[in-house]
Amino acid sequence: LDMKVRPLKLFTLAIAVLMAISFVTTASSAESKRTYRPVPENVTTADVVKTSIGTFNYFDGMPDENSVKLAYDELDKQRATQVFLQNMQTVSMEGIRQGLKEYGVDGAGSLMVWSKLGDARTYIYTFNTSTVYAFGMLNLKRDGHTFVKFPPNAGPTTIDDADFRYVVDMGPTGPDKGKGGYYLILSPDYKKGEIEAIKEDVPTTGSIEVKMEVEGELQTVYVTKSRSYSNWVIARGFLKDGKPDYSTELFSKGLNIFKYEDIDKAPEMKIVEGSESQMSNIFPNDISFYFMLNNTVQREHPDFISYDRKGLNSSIGIMKGKEFNPDERMTKILTDGVNIGNAIARSINFANEDKSAYTWSDRKWRTFFIGGSDKWYKDGNPDYGFDVDARVMFFYQAVVNTPAMVLQMVGKGSQYTAAERDNKGRYFDGSKTYKLTVPANVPAKDFWSVALYDTQTRSLLQTDQRFPSVSSKKTKFKENKDGTIDIYFSPKAPKGYEENWIQTLPNKSWFTAFRLYGPLEPWFDGSWKLNDIELVD
């Protein structure tokens, strides 16, 4: 029996071995036939990729040494360009701060007043020759919380921070509604509860009312908190009988900037004459732009700009507490970046392709605030995000950021429109004669004006005329029978229109700004429009 069983067991074992071998062979065959998932072509990188900045070479997606250098040079150049475009308002404000400091206006106790109005010797973007200016520059880092005592019956006045963000308005567009009052600007270092009288959270835009004893009397104080240490106070006063005397005295004697610690008695102010100054806020178009930005970053509160902006600035070496010292390679890249940024800014400003950049769809006049937002929202809608181009266009040519220049504040505030092309779309040529026919009944409660600006500096055009402007406040216009007014722009005044003339310079371009103070309903509803400027000869 054993002899019979053993062959059966051997047979069974052989069958099992054969089956195992068959299984292994089948598995190996299946493995050798396994298919791979295809890789989509649009996620792979070719061995050679040609681009507008050069050719990139790869081994299976791995960049060679020259490609790495090309990529990093381009990355740094793009970042340098964006640092210029996204920080020009910051450097513009730094120019104002430095300019005022050179004339002794720095923080509490000092003020610059233009008693003889501003003229073309002062380099400030789209400066106005028809209002009396008063400039102060708060220094909250040195002085701490600071009061601004503002007089009644002044023009629209604004405080902007170091990034040219709106802080608060004073005067007719502010909470005092033209009656004047005390404003307290808190340092960014302020902590709730630090001042006993302030019970509420304090906004960084606008103000709250707080009852507080100031200079021996209980006052309603308008309290706001700035996000930066430096803050520009820009006050505007109107002419009376075509003269600046009233507003000059109003600011010189009635506007006071003093420390919170001097709450019991404000010291006297030092008044500096602005009309003879040659200060400038025109930011440079070379590598010194980045050094001016670095000055601001080192001096300012660490959170005065957003984290993404801080990160962008850091990417080219501008970091708080660190030395900014670009090497030879980075110096070359920064120079390229600022030149490209300047070209982009000039194109956005003088050749904007956004239809919403124009005040009227059938005119060449353009707005200063694309989207109608002082916060630079795309199309005025915060859900659409931030419109960098809108901010670039404004700050490449202008200063002062306030809702009062944007909102429909009938009979208050101000409105602006600018033009650098004639009715045919051609840039203005200073060797030629142009005419602007201003329609009758200009909708301005206070006054309107036209001023010419240099396309290089974006400040007042320097000619033989001290004031390259005309204004309903001080110009004795020659009117047409229908109430319209013809204003001429040319090297020489047309005979009989000397008062209606602004001088231009041959071989030089120019642009103009039309202003309305106290704009009325016809401006906002579009029933009143400016004509385009026409070439005469």
MILOSE-930418 format. One line per field, with one value per residue (C-alpha): residue in one letter; residue number from 1; y, x, z. Coordinates in nm, 3 decimals, always signed. Layout:
N
rest	[a ...]
nr	[NUM ...]
north	[Y ...]
east	[X ...]
up	[Z ...]
***
This chain:
537
rest	[l d m k v r p l k l f t l a i a v l m a i s f v t t a s s a e s k r t y r p v p e n v t t a d v v k t s i g t f n y f d g m p d e n s v k l a y d e l d k q r a t q v f l q n m q t v s m e g i r q g l k e y g v d g a g s l m v w s k l g d a r t y i y t f n t s t v y a f g m l n l k r d g h t f v k f p p n a g p t t i d d a d f r y v v d m g p t g p d k g k g g y y l i l s p d y k k g e i e a i k e d v p t t g s i e v k m e v e g e l q t v y v t k s r s y s n w v i a r g f l k d g k p d y s t e l f s k g l n i f k y e d i d k a p e m k i v e g s e s q m s n i f p n d i s f y f m l n n t v q r e h p d f i s y d r k g l n s s i g i m k g k e f n p d e r m t k i l t d g v n i g n a i a r s i n f a n e d k s a y t w s d r k w r t f f i g g s d k w y k d g n p d y g f d v d a r v m f f y q a v v n t p a m v l q m v g k g s q y t a a e r d n k g r y f d g s k t y k l t v p a n v p a k d f w s v a l y d t q t r s l l q t d q r f p s v s s k k t k f k e n k d g t i d i y f s p k a p k g y e e n w i q t l p n k s w f t a f r l y g p l e p w f d g s w k l n d i e l v d]
nr	[1 2 3 4 5 6 7 8 9 10 11 12 13 14 15 16 17 18 19 20 21 22 23 24 25 26 27 28 29 30 31 32 33 34 35 36 37 38 39 40 41 42 43 44 45 46 47 48 49 50 51 52 53 54 55 56 57 58 59 60 61 62 63 64 65 66 67 68 69 70 71 72 73 74 75 76 77 78 79 80 81 82 83 84 85 86 87 88 89 90 91 92 93 94 95 96 97 98 99 100 101 102 103 104 105 106 107 108 109 110 111 112 113 114 115 116 117 118 119 120 121 122 123 124 125 126 127 128 129 130 131 132 133 134 135 136 137 138 139 140 141 142 143 144 145 146 147 148 149 150 151 152 153 154 155 156 157 158 159 160 161 162 163 164 165 166 167 168 169 170 171 172 173 174 175 176 177 178 179 180 181 182 183 184 185 186 187 188 189 190 191 192 193 194 195 196 197 198 199 200 201 202 203 204 205 206 207 208 209 210 211 212 213 214 215 216 217 218 219 220 221 222 223 224 225 226 227 228 229 230 231 232 233 234 235 236 237 238 239 240 241 242 243 244 245 246 247 248 249 250 251 252 253 254 255 256 257 258 259 260 261 262 263 264 265 266 267 268 269 270 271 272 273 274 275 276 277 278 279 280 281 282 283 284 285 286 287 288 289 290 291 292 293 294 295 296 297 298 299 300 301 302 303 304 305 306 307 308 309 310 311 312 313 314 315 316 317 318 319 320 321 322 323 324 325 326 327 328 329 330 331 332 333 334 335 336 337 338 339 340 341 342 343 344 345 346 347 348 349 350 351 352 353 354 355 356 357 358 359 360 361 362 363 364 365 366 367 368 369 370 371 372 373 374 375 376 377 378 379 380 381 382 383 384 385 386 387 388 389 390 391 392 393 394 395 396 397 398 399 400 401 402 403 404 405 406 407 408 409 410 411 412 413 414 415 416 417 418 419 420 421 422 423 424 425 426 427 428 429 430 431 432 433 434 435 436 437 438 439 440 441 442 443 444 445 446 447 448 449 450 451 452 453 454 455 456 457 458 459 460 461 462 463 464 465 466 467 468 469 470 471 472 473 474 475 476 477 478 479 480 481 482 483 484 485 486 487 488 489 490 491 492 493 494 495 496 497 498 499 500 501 502 503 504 505 506 507 508 509 510 511 512 513 514 515 516 517 518 519 520 521 522 523 524 525 526 527 528 529 530 531 532 533 534 535 536 537]
north	[+0.000 +0.236 +0.171 +0.263 +0.583 +0.726 +0.759 +0.937 +1.187 +1.243 +1.301 +1.554 +1.738 +1.756 +1.901 +2.166 +2.263 +2.293 +2.515 +2.743 +2.774 +2.853 +3.125 +3.291 +3.281 +3.433 +3.707 +3.791 +3.811 +4.040 +4.259 +4.291 +4.400 +4.664 +4.997 +5.339 +5.636 +5.888 +6.226 +6.522 +6.729 +7.054 +6.962 +6.859 +7.086 +7.044 +7.020 +7.360 +7.640 +7.971 +8.280 +8.657 +8.686 +8.407 +8.030 +7.783 +7.445 +7.138 +6.774 +6.603 +6.925 +7.008 +7.359 +7.404 +7.671 +7.940 +7.883 +7.919 +8.251 +8.373 +8.277 +8.446 +8.762 +8.786 +8.713 +8.986 +9.230 +9.165 +9.210 +9.532 +9.661 +9.575 +9.733 +10.057 +10.040 +9.938 +10.180 +10.503 +10.664 +10.577 +10.733 +11.036 +11.092 +11.043 +11.323 +11.553 +11.458 +11.520 +11.846 +11.985 +11.878 +12.067 +12.383 +12.307 +12.162 +11.838 +11.730 +11.931 +12.308 +12.375 +12.461 +12.574 +12.829 +12.948 +13.313 +13.407 +13.086 +12.802 +12.844 +12.634 +12.653 +12.405 +12.049 +11.891 +11.676 +11.876 +12.161 +12.419 +12.793 +12.901 +12.795 +12.886 +12.574 +12.493 +12.183 +12.007 +11.673 +11.479 +11.286 +11.045 +10.836 +11.131 +11.337 +11.063 +11.126 +11.467 +11.725 +11.931 +12.238 +12.331 +12.673 +12.736 +12.859 +12.686 +12.480 +12.100 +11.959 +11.607 +11.399 +11.111 +10.857 +10.752 +10.520 +10.799 +10.630 +10.850 +10.907 +11.185 +11.500 +11.837 +12.144 +12.131 +11.767 +11.655 +11.582 +11.945 +12.047 +12.367 +12.486 +12.384 +12.183 +11.961 +11.642 +11.387 +11.158 +10.857 +10.684 +10.332 +10.225 +10.333 +10.066 +10.073 +10.219 +10.427 +10.750 +10.731 +10.950 +10.716 +10.422 +10.296 +10.128 +10.397 +10.364 +10.411 +10.573 +10.843 +10.934 +10.897 +11.182 +11.195 +11.452 +11.570 +11.873 +12.052 +12.386 +12.428 +12.365 +12.060 +11.994 +11.750 +11.591 +11.393 +11.097 +10.874 +10.634 +10.632 +10.322 +10.515 +10.758 +11.018 +11.184 +11.475 +11.754 +11.935 +12.230 +12.438 +12.785 +12.989 +13.329 +13.629 +13.902 +13.714 +13.750 +13.495 +13.722 +13.585 +13.218 +13.296 +13.459 +13.188 +12.916 +13.115 +13.210 +12.946 +12.613 +12.453 +12.118 +12.016 +11.709 +11.531 +11.605 +11.979 +11.925 +12.200 +12.473 +12.452 +12.615 +12.877 +12.758 +12.820 +12.935 +12.876 +13.053 +12.806 +13.037 +13.083 +12.717 +12.478 +12.154 +11.850 +11.525 +11.405 +11.053 +10.955 +10.724 +10.564 +10.331 +10.603 +10.532 +10.209 +10.385 +10.639 +10.351 +10.185 +10.506 +10.492 +10.121 +10.169 +10.473 +10.363 +10.135 +9.773 +9.720 +10.042 +9.837 +9.494 +9.165 +9.098 +9.440 +9.379 +9.044 +9.201 +9.467 +9.204 +9.008 +9.280 +9.335 +9.606 +9.475 +9.658 +9.639 +9.520 +9.718 +9.772 +9.726 +9.584 +9.424 +9.490 +9.235 +9.361 +9.725 +9.653 +9.467 +9.742 +10.004 +9.798 +9.743 +10.110 +10.200 +9.940 +10.050 +10.412 +10.317 +10.123 +10.409 +10.666 +10.444 +10.391 +10.761 +10.919 +10.640 +10.445 +10.175 +10.132 +10.294 +10.374 +10.598 +10.870 +11.121 +11.109 +10.830 +11.079 +11.305 +11.291 +11.413 +11.147 +11.096 +11.090 +10.804 +10.499 +10.302 +10.594 +10.462 +10.625 +10.271 +10.166 +9.888 +9.748 +9.919 +10.052 +9.702 +9.548 +9.200 +9.257 +9.324 +9.593 +9.785 +9.848 +10.032 +10.279 +10.365 +10.390 +10.635 +10.859 +10.875 +10.910 +11.251 +11.358 +11.383 +11.383 +11.084 +11.148 +11.035 +11.406 +11.397 +11.095 +11.093 +11.294 +11.564 +11.832 +12.179 +12.040 +11.879 +11.894 +11.718 +11.688 +11.588 +11.596 +11.588 +11.544 +11.505 +11.722 +11.628 +11.423 +11.218 +11.384 +11.475 +11.849 +12.024 +12.336 +12.506 +12.510 +12.701 +12.523 +12.640 +12.514 +12.649 +12.619 +12.591 +12.851 +12.800 +12.592 +12.384 +12.497 +12.665 +12.794 +12.824 +12.645 +12.661 +12.534 +12.475 +12.343 +12.081 +11.954 +11.600 +11.521 +11.637 +11.630 +11.956 +12.309 +12.405 +12.657 +12.944 +13.324 +13.315 +13.265 +13.101 +12.878 +12.882 +13.070 +13.068 +13.200 +13.333 +13.563 +13.584 +13.857 +13.643 +13.775 +13.597 +13.511 +13.637 +13.297 +13.287 +13.042 +13.121 +13.050 +12.964 +12.956 +12.754 +12.873 +13.026 +13.376 +13.518 +13.568 +13.936 +14.037 +13.715 +13.791 +13.720 +13.395 +13.261 +13.014 +13.004 +12.688 +12.613 +12.509 +12.160 +12.058 +11.879 +11.955 +11.834 +12.017 +11.970 +12.121 +12.165 +12.238 +12.327 +12.278 +12.078 +12.097 +11.844 +11.908 +11.787 +11.460 +11.386 +11.456 +11.733 +11.965 +11.851 +12.006 +12.036 +11.873 +12.101 +12.179 +12.263 +12.617 +12.623]
east	[+0.000 +0.284 +0.444 +0.118 +0.060 +0.409 +0.385 +0.053 +0.208 +0.497 +0.255 +0.055 +0.371 +0.481 +0.148 +0.174 +0.526 +0.416 +0.122 +0.350 +0.593 +0.304 +0.174 +0.515 +0.561 +0.215 +0.278 +0.614 +0.451 +0.178 +0.441 +0.636 +0.319 +0.212 +0.114 +0.222 -0.014 +0.071 +0.207 +0.017 +0.239 +0.128 +0.290 +0.628 +0.921 +1.096 +1.471 +1.484 +1.236 +1.261 +1.109 +1.111 +1.393 +1.612 +1.643 +1.618 +1.793 +1.700 +1.793 +1.462 +1.330 +1.650 +1.774 +2.136 +2.357 +2.289 +1.914 +1.920 +2.105 +1.862 +1.562 +1.690 +1.792 +1.443 +1.279 +1.477 +1.408 +1.035 +1.038 +1.241 +0.985 +0.694 +0.866 +0.883 +0.520 +0.379 +0.579 +0.589 +0.331 +0.550 +0.859 +0.655 +0.556 +0.917 +1.011 +0.758 +0.885 +1.248 +1.163 +0.972 +1.243 +1.505 +1.303 +1.259 +0.908 +0.921 +0.654 +0.473 +0.524 +0.606 +0.408 +0.484 +0.241 +0.231 +0.142 +0.218 +0.072 +0.261 +0.451 +0.654 +0.971 +0.818 +0.828 +0.510 +0.288 +0.003 +0.047 -0.231 -0.169 -0.519 -0.535 -0.329 -0.151 -0.032 +0.184 +0.264 +0.438 +0.353 +0.633 +0.447 +0.756 +0.935 +0.639 +0.390 +0.017 -0.037 -0.316 -0.406 -0.610 -0.788 -0.944 -1.298 -1.378 -1.083 -1.089 -1.090 -0.796 -0.658 -0.415 -0.249 -0.010 +0.337 +0.190 -0.041 -0.345 -0.630 -0.641 -0.896 -1.039 -1.074 -1.275 -1.589 -1.531 -1.436 -1.642 -1.612 -1.808 -1.611 -1.647 -1.295 -1.197 -0.941 -0.812 -0.602 -0.386 -0.273 +0.058 +0.051 +0.197 -0.121 -0.282 -0.647 -0.691 -0.374 -0.578 -0.860 -1.105 -1.096 -1.327 -1.390 -1.172 -1.010 -1.026 -0.729 -0.957 -1.196 -1.248 -1.457 -1.577 -1.441 -1.510 -1.178 -1.045 -0.801 -0.636 -0.852 -1.192 -1.406 -1.388 -1.525 -1.208 -1.201 -0.973 -0.806 -0.512 -0.251 -0.077 +0.248 +0.468 +0.488 +0.163 +0.119 -0.122 -0.219 -0.451 -0.606 -0.755 -0.944 -0.860 -1.073 -1.104 -0.836 -0.585 -0.429 -0.419 -0.723 -0.626 -0.261 -0.355 -0.609 -0.344 -0.055 -0.253 -0.524 -0.366 -0.165 +0.010 +0.111 +0.197 -0.060 +0.159 +0.096 -0.280 -0.313 -0.152 -0.040 +0.299 +0.332 +0.394 +0.697 +0.569 +0.792 +0.729 +0.655 +0.622 +1.000 +1.080 +1.216 +1.116 +1.035 +0.845 +0.929 +1.057 +1.369 +1.374 +1.704 +1.839 +1.813 +1.437 +1.505 +1.728 +1.452 +1.210 +1.458 +1.481 +1.107 +1.107 +1.385 +1.219 +0.857 +0.644 +0.707 +0.341 +0.281 +0.251 +0.099 +0.286 +0.282 +0.439 +0.698 +0.773 +0.803 +1.041 +1.241 +1.289 +1.521 +1.696 +1.483 +1.413 +1.357 +1.665 +1.887 +2.137 +2.032 +2.353 +2.293 +2.595 +2.710 +2.469 +2.170 +2.255 +2.233 +1.903 +1.752 +1.847 +1.677 +1.374 +1.321 +1.353 +1.093 +0.869 +0.895 +0.801 +0.498 +0.391 +0.420 +0.215 -0.054 -0.062 -0.045 -0.181 -0.423 -0.615 -0.879 -1.205 -1.297 -0.989 -1.175 -1.413 -1.649 -1.664 -1.662 -1.383 -1.006 -1.025 -0.929 -1.011 -0.759 -0.937 -1.003 -1.288 -1.402 -1.230 -0.970 -0.888 -0.814 -1.072 -1.114 -1.423 -1.487 -1.581 -1.376 -1.480 -1.278 -0.959 -0.697 -0.633 -0.257 -0.278 -0.533 -0.300 -0.003 -0.186 -0.283 +0.045 +0.261 +0.103 -0.069 -0.070 -0.337 -0.564 -0.911 -1.269 -1.354 -1.184 -1.388 -1.730 -2.024 -2.009 -2.223 -2.101 -1.808 -1.475 -1.317 -1.316 -1.044 -0.990 -0.674 -0.576 -0.254 -0.409 -0.615 -0.951 -0.775 -0.582 -0.244 -0.008 +0.017 +0.311 +0.433 +0.528 +0.165 -0.150 -0.447 -0.784 -1.015 -1.369 -1.506 -1.888 -2.094 -2.213 -1.924 -2.074 -1.840 -1.969 -1.628 -1.415 -1.263 -0.916 -0.695 -0.322 -0.043 +0.210 +0.546 +0.523 +0.868 +0.820 +0.436 +0.467 +0.384 +0.529 +0.813 +0.772 +0.794 +0.459 +0.506 +0.165 +0.096 -0.277 -0.606 -0.877 -1.228 -1.099 -0.831 -0.846 -1.045 -1.162 -1.272 -1.606 -1.788 -2.144 -2.289 -2.102 -1.837 -1.470 -1.188 -0.856 -0.546 -0.227 +0.066 +0.417 +0.270 -0.066 -0.325 -0.408 -0.697 -0.680 -0.383 -0.588 -0.722 -0.378 -0.131 +0.218 +0.375 +0.730 +0.844 +0.994 +0.824 +0.499 +0.256 -0.062 -0.338 -0.571 -0.915 -1.028 -1.360 -1.389 -1.738 -1.857 -2.230 -2.485 -2.436 -2.078 -2.185 -2.487 -2.293 -2.520 -2.218 -1.908 -1.578 -1.498 -1.183 -0.887 -0.844 -0.540 -0.565 -0.238]
up	[+0.000 +0.086 -0.250 -0.425 -0.224 -0.266 -0.652 -0.605 -0.366 -0.604 -0.889 -0.684 -0.587 -0.951 -1.054 -0.781 -0.890 -1.254 -1.155 -0.950 -1.239 -1.473 -1.236 -1.203 -1.581 -1.637 -1.377 -1.532 -1.872 -1.740 -1.575 -1.898 -2.079 -1.815 -1.978 -1.841 -1.806 -2.081 -1.962 -2.115 -2.342 -2.178 -1.845 -1.984 -2.066 -2.398 -2.420 -2.594 -2.521 -2.704 -2.535 -2.577 -2.322 -2.462 -2.507 -2.218 -2.245 -2.037 -1.980 -1.906 -1.751 -1.561 -1.659 -1.752 -1.593 -1.852 -1.827 -1.449 -1.479 -1.745 -1.527 -1.212 -1.397 -1.542 -1.208 -1.033 -1.316 -1.297 -0.921 -0.951 -1.202 -0.972 -0.672 -0.872 -0.985 -0.648 -0.435 -0.636 -0.407 -0.106 -0.263 -0.373 -0.009 +0.099 -0.141 +0.026 +0.372 +0.277 +0.099 +0.396 +0.639 +0.436 +0.503 +0.872 +0.860 +1.057 +1.300 +1.563 +1.577 +1.210 +0.898 +0.542 +0.394 +0.032 +0.097 -0.266 -0.411 -0.573 -0.898 -1.140 -0.932 -0.689 -0.824 -0.691 -0.909 -1.069 -0.821 -0.814 -0.856 -0.752 -0.387 -0.082 +0.041 +0.392 +0.444 +0.768 +0.819 +1.133 +1.300 +1.525 +1.596 +1.758 +1.882 +1.968 +1.931 +1.775 +1.764 +1.460 +1.548 +1.228 +1.165 +1.034 +0.682 +0.515 +0.198 +0.170 +0.364 +0.396 +0.600 +0.410 +0.558 +0.442 +0.177 +0.054 +0.203 +0.318 +0.695 +0.751 +0.594 +0.764 +0.671 +0.452 +0.352 +0.703 +1.015 +1.133 +0.817 +0.773 +1.132 +1.233 +1.537 +1.703 +1.540 +1.728 +1.514 +1.712 +1.648 +1.500 +1.837 +2.020 +2.239 +2.342 +2.690 +2.668 +2.665 +2.920 +2.727 +2.425 +2.494 +2.141 +1.882 +1.668 +1.287 +1.054 +0.795 +0.908 +1.272 +1.586 +1.809 +2.163 +2.435 +2.573 +2.759 +2.529 +2.604 +2.915 +2.753 +2.685 +2.312 +2.057 +1.924 +1.600 +1.669 +1.411 +1.414 +1.141 +1.011 +0.968 +1.162 +0.884 +0.780 +0.542 +0.634 +0.313 +0.372 +0.096 +0.127 -0.130 -0.270 -0.173 -0.433 -0.626 -0.339 -0.102 +0.206 +0.390 +0.368 +0.439 +0.769 +0.843 +0.826 +0.973 +1.284 +1.307 +1.212 +1.492 +1.513 +1.866 +2.069 +2.283 +2.585 +2.519 +2.551 +2.815 +2.604 +2.243 +2.174 +1.899 +1.546 +1.326 +0.986 +0.684 +0.353 +0.074 -0.226 -0.250 -0.192 -0.451 -0.284 -0.496 -0.464 -0.817 -0.759 -0.954 -1.255 -1.165 -0.896 -0.630 -0.631 -0.440 -0.189 -0.117 -0.067 +0.166 +0.371 +0.428 +0.515 +0.772 +0.934 +0.932 +1.145 +1.036 +0.944 +0.750 +0.429 +0.363 +0.400 +0.027 -0.042 +0.227 +0.066 -0.278 -0.147 +0.041 -0.281 -0.411 -0.077 +0.091 +0.442 +0.767 +0.987 +0.701 +0.494 +0.136 -0.062 -0.413 -0.579 -0.936 -1.085 -0.888 -0.959 -1.331 -1.287 -1.068 -1.325 -1.595 -1.374 -1.297 -1.666 -1.762 -1.474 -1.584 -1.941 -1.814 -1.586 -1.867 -2.096 -1.831 -1.758 -2.104 -2.328 -2.111 -2.297 -2.026 -2.143 -1.783 -1.763 -1.953 -1.798 -2.098 -2.355 -2.645 -2.516 -2.473 -2.113 -1.861 -1.497 -1.213 -1.034 -1.253 -1.103 -0.889 -0.577 -0.354 -0.237 -0.597 -0.622 -0.971 -1.118 -0.768 -0.646 -0.361 -0.478 -0.797 -0.604 -0.617 -0.941 -0.948 -1.281 -1.141 -0.855 -1.090 -1.317 -1.028 -0.839 -1.148 -1.199 -0.878 -0.499 -0.224 -0.182 -0.040 -0.105 -0.143 -0.484 -0.595 -0.432 -0.558 -0.292 -0.454 -0.365 -0.164 -0.236 -0.580 -0.915 -1.179 -1.538 -1.751 -2.119 -2.314 -2.661 -2.891 -3.036 -3.309 -3.054 -3.113 -2.828 -2.766 -2.933 -2.752 -3.078 -3.197 -3.102 -2.943 -2.818 -2.544 -2.551 -2.198 -2.209 -2.026 -1.669 -1.538 -1.255 -0.976 -0.659 -0.553 -0.869 -1.166 -1.316 -1.599 -1.548 -1.772 -1.670 -1.787 -1.927 -1.786 -1.426 -1.418 -1.225 -1.340 -1.679 -1.644 -1.890 -1.876 -1.695 -1.323 -1.301 -1.606 -1.541 -1.559 -1.295 -1.242 -0.907 -1.044 -1.427 -1.600 -1.889 -2.225 -2.273 -2.592 -2.642 -2.554 -2.222 -2.339 -2.283 -2.530 -2.366 -2.585 -2.542 -2.755 -2.739 -2.796 -2.693 -2.969 -3.004 -2.781 -2.577 -2.353 -2.036 -2.182 -2.270 -2.115 -2.261 -2.406 -2.520 -2.869 -2.895 -2.574 -2.502 -2.217 -2.054 -1.874 -1.578 -1.538 -1.177 -1.014 -0.646 -0.510 -0.816 -0.883 -1.012 -1.389 -1.352 -1.194 -1.412 -1.734 -1.857 -1.866 -2.057 -2.147 -2.515 -2.643 -2.709 -3.080 -3.290 -3.434 -3.629]
***
